[in-house]
Amino acid sequence: MYLFESSMQGGLSECQPRGRATEELLMGLFYRQSTPTTACFSQNGPAVLTAFRINLHSDGNGGNGVDAHNVRATLPGFTETEKLQPNTDTVFFRDGVRRIDFVLSYVDDKDGEKKQERRREFEANLEKIGLQLETEDKADSKDQKTYFLKIHAPWDVLATYADVLKIKVPFKLSDIPHSQDVPLEWLSHPFRLPEHIMRPQPDYFTYPFDKAKTDFFLITDKDNFFPPSTRNRIVYYILARCPYYKEGRKEREKTGIKRLLSNGTYTAAFPLHDCQYWKRARNAECESERYNLYKHWASFLCFYKEQPLNLIRKYYGEKIGIYFAWLGFYTEMLFFAAVMGLICFTYGVLTYDDNVSSKEICDADIGGNIVMCPLCDKKCPFWKLNSTCLSSWQSHLFDNEGTVFFAIFMGIWVTLFLEFWKRRQARLEYEWDLVDFEEEQQQLQIRPEFEIRCTNRRLNKITKEMEPYLPVTSKCARFCLSAATVIFWISLILACIIGVIAYRLAVYAAFASIIKDPLRNIQFVGRFITPQLATSVTASCINFVIIMILNFFYERVAIWITDIEIPKTHLEYENRLTMKMFLFQFVNYYSSCFYVAFFKGKFVGHPGKYSYMFGKDSGLRNEECDPGGCLIELTTQLVIVMSGKQLWGNIQEALLPLMRNWWNSRKGRHRPENHYSRWEQDHVLLNFTQLGLFYEYLEMVIQFGFITLFVASFPLAPLLALFNNILEIRVDAWKFTTQFRRPVASKARNIGAWLEILNTVAIVSVVTNAFIMAFTSDMIPRLVFLHAYGENGTMSGYINNSLSLYDISAIPESNMPEEKDNWFINSTETCRYRDYRNPPGHPHQYEHKMQFWHILAAKMAFIIIMEHVVFMVKFFVAWMIPDVPSDVKARFKRERYLIQEYLHNYEVERVKLQLSASFITEPQSEMSLMTDKHEVLSECL
């Protein structure tokens, strides 16, 4: 029989431990690290002495137990449910004092002995380092088979590794104002979030932590000095490098939590969320940042509000914070491109009735009397030009005078976007203490896999320490294997594209045989579906399916070959994987668009001398463009691939997790918090892998390519991207706060190799759009006709001028249709085709006439002029806009100056203290000496 007395008022405090048995809660028995358990009993203010009589009684097995129900029944402040079941929804050890910094889970299986031996050695080494461990038995988990190992890093461990990692910590409150008042700032109030959400903590001057100078920093509470994101980053650094071999045995490959996860020794490793996302934590010491993020960031009702970037950075780390900063900035800049694209499209709609070319095609007396030559051998009939009436009107919506100005605008917009992002990035680097991080990252974030697999050592000329390295011969062999693999997969993509082109050529003949004369044979469907449209849509859909299948396999191949290369640092690993994946994705997603834009209809030949894809015997004649141009087909291809990718991505990101949640609820996995511990709630969430952000960046950069490389063919592409990104931000935020385990916080100074990729895409986009306007669009031929060949400066007669004549009797039998319709027999002796060639009977019949060369010269001149104008504006804008804002430069220099000044004063006063202490003949007490020291240092600081 035991008697405990404790200071209580209104029941136990929020930090009261809620464990498996009341015996462990109150007596602190069976702890690996003994801690006074009465620390939380006096937290609620003035005390009321309460005596608890805990009767030890015999359990069913004859042992001694604790009547937990009787004890809880005597405690004030508990609901009926809590009296029956302890609440384990906490981020603290059972003592309610030590915070859980990391959780490992494992189960017993058939290889239990080997894995148990690994876990025993690993956990023993963790305890030698200084980490404190606490295990939750499988009997307390819902599935009755999962153990949870909770890890706490005490102050000494945190201080030691913060010194090693050179983590910047505050030493003085910043006296630099945030920003000056902005005119008309009240206009932005509806889009702003509360100040405590936007700035969750004050601004400080920071300096890399030094364990020998702890009194230099603003340490008021050692337990809360390092935020949870920093704590889990330090613990993960230890876990990634802790060995699990026995003492005295050097088996370097037996190192790190990653290897233990891969061999099944542990099933998961993750830091805990601080609370449930839909309500605040009960414990006042828990920040409830997850709840704030869900309420003010992940909610779809906040789609029009700014993002709490500082809170994102504080909770998830700088790497995730910089991604959402970039995504938000990209979305903001898309607004201006979307407005201009909408204006361009509106211009096409308003000038719809003024389109002379479409009127001539649709006119029964003009287009209805023009007989066109067959578009394929045997299966394709002669056809009338007015059968393409609808597609010519559709083409005008995107192929008009406004498209030229929009293409030039997008070339300038992409430059402004990149330059202003550099300025925004520089501001974030300063505000988030990332200015000097690049060098630290290279030196301190060496991948554990590199350290383990590189057994060779050499002297570092700078640090004069032995370090692992990869020999040149091994590096070259690995690089050659990697390059060969990438080339093979890109060749596979090209082979698939050729297969799709062959499909287009073959299926066009089938569609043409079914839809011979849309206006005559298929009165309803034929008005909207032509052989060209049917072929383009089906080929685009097939191409999209092939793209997704190849993506699925290549993602795994790219990770495998990057692992083979054994990059030294995490940054180097991500950059190599980024280049491989983007090169593949670039070819995979854009090759079909490049084909339609720059190859289709360019190498056709003419009747009697057609070009064939695989030789004349194959019967697969190269595709021709519609009389209205190939631009509408490029638009169709772009819309299907771009929209399909975004739709599929949203389904994967939003609908699949929702279905998963529904399935879990059916299985009863979502249980009340007092039945379901915090670590179990997080354990069933999805794991956010190291490459999680990589796929988010890749998705957005591919989209960026669509809206820049081919935007001249579809001015509404930025508008679709804007709507998608508004949804994307909230879907990603919802995933991070509700669906993913809390990721390990990591630092990143910028978006890495993605910025160079964006710059490359921006330069290429100027060239592609210039070529699209010159060779895919009909803009240049129309302008040449208007100013050089038109009657009275009008477009009247353009269609007749743009089509050449060919003698039907001269068409080889192999090119003639198998079935000849009666409507054109004896009605005409010639047919038309899209080209500028001399008519039959001309001394140079069927050769290019002078107008062809005039148009070609105009196209080349347009390309040169547009490229030079846009590039000159781009370089001028880039020169005019500095990468780092002037106020950020000034603030950075001011902070550097103050840091040096305060550090100098601190060292001077420290020397004075040491000298004065050496002259004291009578030793002072340690307490008075520390008091004097802190008084002097506080005056100094």
Secondary structure, DSSP 8 states (H G I E B T S, - for coil): -EEEEEEESSS--TT----S-HHHHHH-TT-SS---TTTTTTTTSS-EEEEEEE-EEE-TTSSEEE-HHHHHHHSTT--HHHHHS-----SB-TTSSSB--EEEEEE--TTHHHHHHHHHHHHHHHHHHT-EEEEE-GGGSTTSSEEEEEEE--HHHHHHHHHHTT-EEEEEE--S-S----TTGGGGGGG---HHHH-SS--EEEEE--GGGGGGS--S-HHHHS-HHHHHHHHHHHHHH-B-S-TT---TTSBSHHHHHHTTS-SEEE---SS-TTS--SSTTS--HHHHHIIIII-GGGTTS---HHHHHHHH-HHHHHHHHHHHHHHHHHHHHHHHHHHHHHHHHHTGGG-HHHHHHH-TTTGGG-EE--SSSBS---EEGGGGHHHHHHHHHHSSHHHHHHHHHHHHHHHHHHHHHHHHHHHHHHHTT-TTHHHHHHHH-B-HHHHHH---EEE-TTT-SEEE---HHHHHHHHHHHHHHHHHHHHHHHHHHHHHHHHHHHHHHHHHHHSS-HHHH-TTGGGT--HHHHHHHHHHHHHHHHHHHHHHHHHHHHHHHHHHH--SBHHHHHHHHHHHHHHHHHHHHHHHHHHHHHTTTTS-EETTEE-BSS-GGG--B-----TT-SHHHHHHHHHHHHHHHHHHHHIIIIIHHHHHHHHHHHTT----GGGS-HHHHHHTSB---TTHHHHHHHHHHHHHHHHHHSGGG-TTHHHHHHHHHHHHHHHHHHIIIIIB--------SS-THHHHHHHHHHHHHHHHHHHIIIIISSHHHHHHIIIIISGGGS-TTHHHHHEEEEEGGGS-GGGSBSS--TTTTTT-SEEEEES-B--TTSTTTTSB-HHHHHHHHHHHHHHHHHHHHHHHHHHHHHHHS-SS-HHHHHHHHHHHHHHHHHHHHHHHHHHHHHHHHHT-SS---HHHHHHHHHHHHHHH-
